[in-house]
C-alpha cells in the first residue's frame, strides 16, 4: 500500500539522520565550543588583562604601529573579499 517514493525517502532520511547524529556525537566538544564562542573556533579568546600583559612587555611604539597597519591591511582585504 505504501508508495515506493515515500519508502525510499523515509529510508534515506533515516540514514542521513543517523549519520548526522553520529557526526554530532563525535564532534560534540567542538560544536559546543563553537556555539559558546562564535567566530573564535581557532583563535585564542583574549583575556581581561591582555592590555596589562602588553604594557608589561617592552614593545616599541614602532612595533605596535606596524602591527596596527598589518591588522588594518588584513581588515581591508577581508572587506574586499566579502563583497
JOTACOR-V846554 format. One line per field, one symbol per residue. ss: DSSP state (~ for helix, > for strand, _ for the rest). A space follows every 50 residues. Layout:
# JOTACOR-V846554
ss=???
This chain:
# JOTACOR-V846554
ss=___~~~~~~~~~~~~~~~~~~~~~~~_~~~~~~~~~_____________~ ~~~~~~____~~~~~~~~~~~~~~~~~~~~~~_
